[in-house]
Amino acid sequence: MICFSLAAGLVACGSSDTGAGGVGGDGTGTGTGTGGDNATGTASGGGATGTASGGGATGTASGGDAASGSGGAGAGPGTGSGGGAPAPTGFAQMEDLDRGVVAVPTDGGIYVGFRLFGYDPDDIAFNVYRDGTKVNDAPITDSTNLVDRGGSPSSVYTVRPVVGGVEQGESEAASVWKDGSLSIQTMPPPAGDGYTYSSGDGSVGDLDGDGRYEIVVKWDPSNLKDNSQAGRTGKTYLDAYTLDGERLWRIDLGVNIRAGAHYSPFLVYDLDGDGKAEVAVKTAPGTRDGTGELLSKGPAAGDDDARDYRNNDGYILTGPEYLTVFSGETGAELATTEFLVGRDDPCSWGNNECYGNRVDRFVGTIAFLDDTGRPSAVFGRGYYARTTLSAWNYRDGELSNLWTFDSSSNRDNGKFAGKGTHSISVANVDDDPQQEIINGGATFDDDGTGLCTVDYYAHGDALHVTDHIPSRPGLEVFQPYEGGESPAYAMRDARTCEVIWQGPSNGGEEGPGRGVAADVDPRNPGSEAWVNNSQLLSGSDGKSVGNRPASSNFLIWWDADLSRELLDGNGIRQHDGEGEAFTARDCTSINGTKSTPTLSADLVGDWREEVVLRCGDSIRIFTTNQVAENRIHTLMHDPQYRVAISWQNGAYNQPPHPSFHIGEGMAPVPKPDIHVR
């Protein structure tokens, strides 16, 4: 049986035998009709009566303000959140999002954008309503946005899909972001002895199952430290906020989790398939959950929460280490287990740095690894001489270890040492539905075995994985390297690790710190690539195609074309400095010279990306107000892009990339192999 949530807490279900015809919509009445196999039932409620087809017929519809209201299930075009599509039955478990309607002022009216789902039928169209009145002359078929010339800052917008010429149910309502952005007031933790707090990295998930994203924000003390720096730090906190500005909870990671960019990647996703996201993060004795309680499950049940394991230099090289899953809705501890892999000998992690630098370098990501299509949480320890990865499933209230890889465990694994970056990526690089882990110069299969690796030291700061060369089969990895005898940068095959082209040797020097690859120039097919001391290079062969862009940090799809823009600090620019620019005044980036946003992702509206920035004691979400004449499903329904949002907050943040190429002359976007909860 397939079930959909409708308005007012109602549910409609259908099956191939006897399906529930539908449930009433916007009004207070409810009714059901039994469709059966290829039969049609009726459903009444609200202000009208609609027809609903169950089983193998045309799906369900519900009454409401019109006869064809929001609906439920069946084999045909019933509607889920926002209406317009049958329930998808693909592999990867994606979020059941609403239409993400967003409205912001623009020249001559109000810009309105909304989501195309990854499973919407190809012929779906849309009508846009302002205050209950349709504003478009004909259903919109070529984009998922428009400018309403009659709109005002007080207008309220909804969207209705049109499937087979029949208008479906109404989306959630969206008021205008009057200043062009959405501001969320945040509440800093209390200042400590000589230090204060600023909000840092962010992530998103549907924490309460309503189809909208909530934001999880990490709070960093002003005395945070890089792993190479001695000194005690303040505690690290995680907060959750709704888009309406309500703080849901605060998790206190405690004194035994050091504060800094490399210590606490946090993963936000619905791990158990109940429709509500959880939060997974490394914890220790003294951690308090979002209800204020000390950890009490698994190995945390009998620990000494009053114990301070910091040494005189502020490093934490002894004491228990945990992995905890918290409820996204309440912040309560759900499960705690021993963190794998442990510290072992701190000297074993590279360069004989026994004092605590390289032992505590972490990355983390969500990935679709097992055959259920449900997500796993992956945490990595070690970027340099030793590479480890540990994959976990959270199912039925329990954490279980799916697999663990350690480059020091045997001779065969040893070739995968020295390949890690200050980031991680995930992509499906082979012929099965599961994803693979790319930690830099190596690729790991879904079962945790090493799939391939380059034959040189491959540590670096940046990592970009997508279809950089559309004329070539498969996906590619672009990465700069810091090894003295390594190439300065290279483009390689994601599946085989074959080097397609590479830059000059670093000549004994450390090599470039930053590098980027994306389609930023429509005159050149596929991606371009650059590092902070190169020209702009063709992604296909590495030859120069122009001057290097002004920044080498972050990327965003923002304006009306298919090329990607540069996101650096609080500004968005074209790669050549031409065209319209955007600056978020009174807002700042995070992570020092990396100049990265709190988060950049396709959070609302059409397929283009939003940027979240710290603005004093608030975070603000900025969205484009430029009409795009193209139609791509929400990037959050592309499994590679969606898990990229989960890993974006780890270490040196990197921009997310989808599994397919976006750019001038791009191929039709493939349908993602997904289902929604």
N, C-alpha and C positions, 0 to 999 in steps of 0.2 A: 504493500500500500504506500502511496505517496501522499504526503500531507503538506499543506501550505498554511502559513499564518496569515490571517486577514486582519482587517481593522477591528478595533474594539475587543481584541483578545479572542476573536472567533477563529475557527479552523475549518478548512474544507479538505476532504480526502477523496481519492479515487483509486480504483484498481482495474485490472483487465476483466473482472467479473462484474461485481455490483459496486459501482462507484457512487460516492456521495455527490449529488448533483451540484450543491453549492450552499452558501450561507449568505444571509442578508448582509448588506454593506453598511452604508453610512447612517442609517436610521437606527431606531432602538429595537425594532422587531427582528426576529430571526426565523429562518425556515430552511428546510432541506428537501432535496429531491433526489430520488435514486435513479441514476442514469442507466446502470447495467452495461452490458457489452454492446457498444454502438447504439445505445439508446439515449434518449434525452429526457432529463428531469427538469423540474423547475425549482427555483429558489426565490423566496421573497423576503423582503426586509427593507427598512428605511423607507424611502419615498416612492419606491417603484418595485415592480416585480420583473426579474430577469430570468432568462432561461439558462440552464446549465447542463452540459453534456458530460456524461461519465464514460468510463471504460475507454473503448477504442474510438470514440467520437471526437468531438472538437474541444474537449476540455471543459472548464467550468467558468461560469460567470455569476456575479451576484448582483442583487438589487442594490440600490443606493439612490443617488440623485438622478440616475438614468437607468434604463433597462439593462444596459451592458456595463455593469459595475465591475469592481475588482473580484478576482476569482481564484480558483483553486487548482484542481489537478485533472488528470486524465491523459490520454495518449496524444491529444491534439494541443492546440495553443491555449492552454489554461494560463493563469498568471500566478506568479509568485510575488515576491516583494516588488512592488512597482508595476506589476502586470506585464503581459505580453509574450510569455515564452513557456514552453513545456518544461517539466523538470529535467535537467540534464542528468545523464547517467554515466559520465566519463570517469576517469581514474582519480585525479587529485581532488582532495576536499577543499573547496574554496568557500568563501563567506557568502551568505545569502543576504546581499546588500539591497538597500533601497535604491531609488533612482538618483540619489545624490544631487538633487536640484539645488543650484546655487544661482544667486542673482546679485549683480554688482553694477553700480553706475558706470556708464561709458558715454562717449560723446554722442549726443542725440538720443539718449534713452537709457534703457536698462538691459545689460547683457544677461542672458539666461543660458546656463549650461546644464546638462544632465547626462547620466550614464547610459551607455549601451552595454548590456550584459554580454558576457562571453558566450552565452548560449541562446541569445535572442535569434529568432529566425531572420534569414537574410532579407526578407521583404518587409520587415517591420518598419513602420513609420511612426511619427509622433505629432501630437497636437499639444500646444502650450497654452495654458490658461492664466490670465491675470484677473484675480478677484472673481473667479468663476466665469469669465468671458474669454472665449478663444481669441488669440491674437494673431495666429498665422492663417493665411488664406487657404492653403492646401497642406495636407500632412507633409511633414518634413522627412525626406528620404535620404538626403545626401550629407547630413551632418547631425550633430546632437547639440546644437546651440543656435541662438538667434539674438538679434537686438530688437527689443520691444520699444518702438518709438513713442508709444503712448504711456509707457510706464513711469512711475515716480518712486521716490524713496519709501513711500508708504505702501507700495503694491505688494501683493502676496501671490506667488506663482505655484502652479502644479503642472504636471505633465501627464498625458494619457497616451499610451501606446495604441497604435492602429495595426491590427493583424487581419489580413484577408479582407480589408475594407471595413472591418468592424472595430470601433473604438473600444478599448479595454478600460480597466479601472484606473482610478485617479492615484497619482503618487502622493507621497507626503508633501506638505506645504512648505514653502521656503520664503521667508521675508528677505528683503534686500539688505545686504551688508552695506550700510549707508556710507561708510568711509572707504569702501572697496576692500575691506579685510574684516576678519572675525577676530576679536580680541578676547582672550581668556585670562582672567586675573589669576595669578598663581600666588601661593602662600609660602614664602621661604621658611625653611627650618630656623629655629633660634640660632643666633650667632654664638660661636664658641669663644674660647680664650684667645683673642687676637685674630680671629677669622670670621668671615661671613659666608653666605651661600648665594650662588647663582645657578639658575636652571641651565642644564646642559643638554645632552642627547635626548632624543625622543623616539618613540615608536607608537604604532597604532594597532588596535584590534577592536573587534566588536565585543566589548566586555559584558554587555547585558543582553545580547541577542536581539536587539531591536532593528538591525540592519544599518545602523549608523556607527561610524568609528568613534571610539574614545581615544584619548592621547595619554600615554604613559611617559613621564618626564623624570630624568635623573637629576638630582641636586648634587652639585659639586661644591666642596668647601674651597675657600680661596687659598688654603694651604695644601691643595692636592699636589701630588708628586708624580713625576715620571719615574719609572722603575729604576732608572739609573741614579736617582737623587735620594739621598738619605733624608730622614725627617719624619716625624709623626704627623699624621693628617687628621682632620675631622672625619666624621662618619659620612657615609654615602646613603642617600635616601631615594626612594622611588615614589612618585605621586601619580595618581590617575585622575584625569579630568574629563568630564563630558564636554561636548561642543557648546553646551549651554552654560558652561562655566562652573559646574558643580564639582567639587573635589570628592571623589569616592573613597579614597583611602590613602594612607602613607605607610610604606614599608621602611623600617630602619634596619639597615644591614649590619650595624654594630661596629665596635672598635676593631674587630678582628677581620674586617674587610678593608683593605687600604684603598684610599681614594686616588683615582687617576684614570687616564684614558684607557689603560690596558687591562684593568683589573675586573671590570664588571659588565661584560656584554649581557644584555637582558633580552629575552626572547618573548614576544607577545603573539600568541596564536591559539586557536581552538585546538588543543592537542587531543582531546578525548571525543570530539565529535558531538558534543551536546549543544552546539550552537552558540556557546559563550567562550570567549578567549580566556586563556590562562597566561600567567607570567612565570617564566623559568629563569633562575639566576643562581649564581654561586653564593652560598651563605656560610655561616660559621657560628660557633657559640656566641650568644649575645644578640643575634638577629631577632627582631620583633616583626611579626606579620602586620597586616593592615588592620587588624582588630586590636593591636597593642600587646598581643601575647607573644612570649618567647616561643621559639620553635620547640615542638614536643613530640614529633613523630620520628620513627626510625632511629637512626643513631643519635639524633638530637635529644632523645627522651632522657638520657642519663648523663648529659654533659654538664660541665661547670660553666654556666652562663656569666658568672662574675669574673671569670679568668680573663686577663688581658695578655694575649700572646705576643704583643709587639716587643721587639728587642730594642736595644738602646738607640739603634739607627732608624727605628720606625718600621723595619721590615717584619713580616709575619712568616717565619720559616718553620714554626712548629704549631701543633694544635690541629684539631679536626677541621676538615673541609667538607662541605655538603653541597649537594644540588637540591634545590627546593622548587616545587611548583606551587604557586599561589593562585587563589581564585581571582580572576579578573574583575569580578563583580564586587567582592567584599574585601579582597586582599588577604583573606584567611589562608593559613597554611593548609595545603591539601596533601602533600606528600614530600618527604625528605629522605634522601639516601646519601651514601658516601660519594663524594665527587671523585670521578675517575678522569684522568690519571692523577695520582698524588704527586707530591713534591719529589719524593725519593731523595737522591743526593743533589742539592742545589747546584753543585759544580757540573753536573752532567748535561746541563741545558745549553752549554756553549761557552767557549772562550775562557773556561775556568773561572767564570764570574760567580763565585760561591756566595757573594754577599747578598744576593736576592734580586738581581736585575732580570736575568733571562728565564728564571724559573717561573715567574709570575706574569707571563705574557699570554693573554687569553683572546680567543675569538669564539664566536658562537653564531649559529644559524638554524633556522627551520629548514627541513628538507623532506621530500617525499621519497622514503627509502624502502619501506616494506610493501608487500603485495596487497595491502588493504586500501591504499590510497590515502590513508590518514597520515598526518605529519609526524615527524620525529624531531627531537631537539638534539643538536649536535654541538658539542663544545670541544675546542681545540686548545691545547697547552703547548707552547713552544713555537717560536718562529724561526729559530736559527739552527743549531746543530742537531736538535732532536725534534721530531715532529710527532705529535700524538693527536688523535681524534677519538671521541667517544660519543656514540649515538644512543639515544634514549627514547623509549615510548612511554607515554602516560596514558594508561587505559584503565577504566573501572577503578579509579582512585589509587592506582599503584604505578610506581616508576619501575621499569625494567630496562636493563642494558641490552640493546640490540646488537652492538658490536663495539670493539675497541681496537684501534690501530696504534702501534708504537714502533717507530723506526728503529728503536734500540733492541727490539725483542728477538730479532734474528737477522741473519746475513741478507736474506732476500729483501727484507724491509729496509735495510740500511741505505739503499740507494735513494730512498725518499726523504732522507734527512737533508737539512739545509735548503729546503725548497719553499719555506713559508714566507708569507707577507704579513704586514700589519693589517690584514683584512682577510676575508674569505669570500668565496662565491659558490653558487650552486647552479647547475644547468643539467638538462637531459642531453647527454652527448652520444648516446647509443640507441639501439633499436627497441629497448624495453621501455615501459612507461615510467619507471623509477628515475630519480635524479641522481647525479653524481656530484661529488664534492671537489671543488678546485681551490686548493689552499695557496696557490701561487704557481710555482714551476712544476706542479704535479697534479694529477687527476686521480681520484679515488672512486671506485665503483660503489654502487648502492649497498653492497654487502661488506664494505669496509676494506676490501683488498685494493692494493695499489694497481691502478690501471695503466698509468704511464708517467714518465718523468723526463725532464730535460737532463742533459748530461753535464751540467755545470751548476755551480752554486747559484741559487735562484732567489735569494732573499731580496725583498724590495718593499716599497711603501704603497704602491698603487696596483690595482688589478681591475681589468675591464673585460667582461665575457659577454659576447653576443654574436650575431651574424654580421661580423665586421665586413666580410667579403661576400656579398650576395651571389656573385657568380660562381662561388666555390661551394661544394657540399659541406654541410655541417657548420659548427660554431667555431669561433676563434677566440684566443686569449691574447690580449695585449698587456705587457707588463714591463716597467723599467726595473733594472737590477742594480744592486749596490756592491756586488762582489768585485774585488779589484781586477780579476782576470775574466769576469763575466762580460757578455755584451752589455752595452749601456741600456738596451731595450730590445725587445723582440716580439714578433707576432707568431703565434704557434697554433697548431690544431688542438682543439680542446679534447679530442678523443685519443689521439695517437701521440701527442706532444711533439710531433714533427715541427721543426722550426721553419716557417714559411719565409721569413726574412728577419734580419737582425741588424742592429746598429753596430758601431765600432766597439772595440774592447774598451773597458774602463781604464785600462792602462795602469793598473795598480792603485787607482784612486777609488773612492767610495762609489761614485756613479751618481746619476741624477736621482733626486729625492722624489720628484712628483712626475706623473705622466697621465695622459688622458687619451681616450679613443672614442670617437662618436662621429656621426655624419653631421658635420657643422658647415660644410660647403656643398651646396647643391650642384656645383659645376663638376664635381669629382664623384664618380660612382662609389657607393659604399661609405665606410667610415674613413675618417682621417685620424691620424695619431700624432702625438707630440709629447716631448718631455721638456723640462724647463731649461734645456740648453740645445734644442734641436730646431729645425725648421718644421713647418706643417708637412706631414708625410702622408702619402697615399696609403690607405690601409691594405691595398692589394699587393703592393710591391715595395713599399718603404721609400719610394722616391719623393723628392721635394715637390710640393704643389703650392707653395706659398710661404708667407711669413708665419712664424709661430704666433698663436693667439696671445693675448695679454695676460691670461691666467692659466694655471695648470691644476686647478682644484676640483671644481664641481660642474655639473651639467644640469640642464632643465629643458623640457619642451614647454615653451611659453607663448610664443607669438603665433601667427596664423599659418605659417608654413610648416613643412615637415622636418626641416633641419633643427638640430638641437642648439640651444643657446648656452652661453657660459654663465654659471652661477658662482659668484665669488664675493665673499663678505656679505654685504646687504644689497648687492646690486646684480642685475641681469643685463648682459650685453651680447651683441652679435660677435662672432669670432673675429670679424674684420673691423669692428668698431663702428660699422654703419648701422643704420636702422634705428628704430625706437628703443630706448633704454628704459630700465625701471630701477628705482632706488627706494628701498624701504626706510624712510627717514626715521630717526630715533630708535632704530633697531640694530642689533649687532649679530655677527656670527659667533661661533664658539670654536673651541679647540685650537686657540692660538693662531699660529701662522698657517694652519690648515684651512682656516677661514670657511668652515663648513656650516650649514644651517642646522638648527635643531632637528629638522627632518625635511626631506623633500620627497613627495610621493603623489600619486594620483588619488587624492583623498575625496574630492567631490567633483561635480561637473563632468565635462567630457573627458577624453583620454589624456588631455594635457595635465601637467603636473602643478601641484601647489607647493609653496615653500613656507615653512614654519620657522619663525625667527624669534629670538629673545628680544623683548622690548621693555626694558626696565623690569618691573615685577609682573609683567604679563608676557604671554607668548601670543603671537599673532599669525593667523593663517592668511596668506595672500594668494589670490587666484587671478588668472588672466581675465581681461575684459575685451579681448580681440576675437572676432568671429573667425573661426576656421571652417573652410569649405571642404572638409574631409570627414570620414566617419571610421573610427576605430573603436573596438570595444574597450571598456575600462581596462587599463593596464593591470589593475588589481585582480583581474580574472586570468591573467597569464601567470602560471605557476612560478616561472623563473623570476619574473618581476616582483611577484608578491613576497616570495621568500627573501628577495633582496632587501625589502623594507625591514625584514626582521634582523638582518645582519648589518644594516647601515650604521647602527649605533656603536659597533665594535671598533676599538682602537682608532686607526686612521680612517675615518668615514669615507666611503666611496659612493658615487652615484649609482642608482639602480639601472639595470638594463633588462629589456625584455628578451624573449627567446627568438624574436624575429626582427628583421631590419625595418626601421622606419626612416624614410628619406625619399627624396625626389625619385620618381620612377619605381617606387617599391612594388613588390609583388602583392597580390591580395593577401590579407591577413589570415593566417590559418585559424580554424576554430580550435580553441583550447580543449584538451582532453580532461574535462573537469566534471564534478558534481558539486552541488551545494547542500549544506545541512539545513 
